[in-house]
Amino acid sequence: MLRNGLEPWHLLIVAIVFLVLFGSRKLPDTARALGKSMRILKSEAKAMKDDAGAPVVEPSQVVPASEARTPAAERTATEAEAAAGPR
């Protein structure tokens, strides 16, 4: 009964229905918005794919903030000791 899902004349009828429902003024805006949404979706999917290739940090490798020492913190500690004078 249905050898092909959509024939060319089916697509023509769908296009005419969209034109009647939405009007000729809103179709370009709708197509533009759809294209923008597709670009955003594509870029987000690519970003997720790129993130999937990034190395995974194990919880045992993470240093708690209270134990982390930055060069600025070490320099500040050294300056404070120097300002206190010799012991």
URPE-V483247 format. One record per residue. N is the residue number from 0. RES is the residue in one letter. OMEGA is omega in whole degrees, -180 to 180 (NA if undefined). D_CENTER is the distance of its C-alpha to the mean C-alpha in Angstrom with 2 decimals. Layout:
N,RES,OMEGA,D_CENTER / N,RES,OMEGA,D_CENTER
//
This chain:
0,M,176,44.52 / 1,L,179,40.93 / 2,R,175,40.79 / 3,N,-178,37.73 / 4,G,-179,35.00 / 5,L,175,34.55 / 6,E,180,37.15 / 7,P,-179,36.73 / 8,W,174,38.76 / 9,H,179,36.46 / 10,L,177,33.56 / 11,L,178,35.94 / 12,I,179,36.83 / 13,V,179,33.21 / 14,A,179,32.61 / 15,I,178,35.78 / 16,V,177,34.79 / 17,F,180,31.43 / 18,L,179,33.43 / 19,V,-177,35.96 / 20,L,-172,33.55 / 21,F,-179,31.11 / 22,G,-176,33.39 / 23,S,-180,33.04 / 24,R,-176,31.56 / 25,K,-178,28.46 / 26,L,178,27.56 / 27,P,178,26.21 / 28,D,180,24.06 / 29,T,179,22.80 / 30,A,178,22.12 / 31,R,179,20.29 / 32,A,178,18.04 / 33,L,178,17.48 / 34,G,178,16.70 / 35,K,178,14.15 / 36,S,179,12.44 / 37,M,177,12.67 / 38,R,179,11.21 / 39,I,179,8.02 / 40,L,-179,8.06 / 41,K,-179,9.10 / 42,S,178,6.65 / 43,E,178,3.70 / 44,A,178,6.92 / 45,K,179,7.96 / 46,A,178,5.61 / 47,M,179,6.67 / 48,K,178,9.98 / 49,D,178,10.34 / 50,D,-180,9.85 / 51,A,180,12.40 / 52,G,-179,14.83 / 53,A,180,14.82 / 54,P,-179,18.06 / 55,V,179,18.36 / 56,V,179,20.26 / 57,E,179,23.06 / 58,P,180,24.20 / 59,S,-180,27.52 / 60,Q,-177,26.01 / 61,V,179,24.55 / 62,V,178,27.09 / 63,P,-177,27.60 / 64,A,-179,27.35 / 65,S,-179,31.09 / 66,E,-177,31.96 / 67,A,179,29.65 / 68,R,177,31.68 / 69,T,178,30.22 / 70,P,179,32.45 / 71,A,-180,32.76 / 72,A,178,33.98 / 73,E,179,36.46 / 74,R,179,37.73 / 75,T,179,38.23 / 76,A,179,40.15 / 77,T,178,42.29 / 78,E,180,43.06 / 79,A,179,44.06 / 80,E,180,46.40 / 81,A,179,47.92 / 82,A,-179,48.54 / 83,A,178,50.27 / 84,G,-179,52.79 / 85,P,-178,54.53 / 86,R,NA,55.36
//
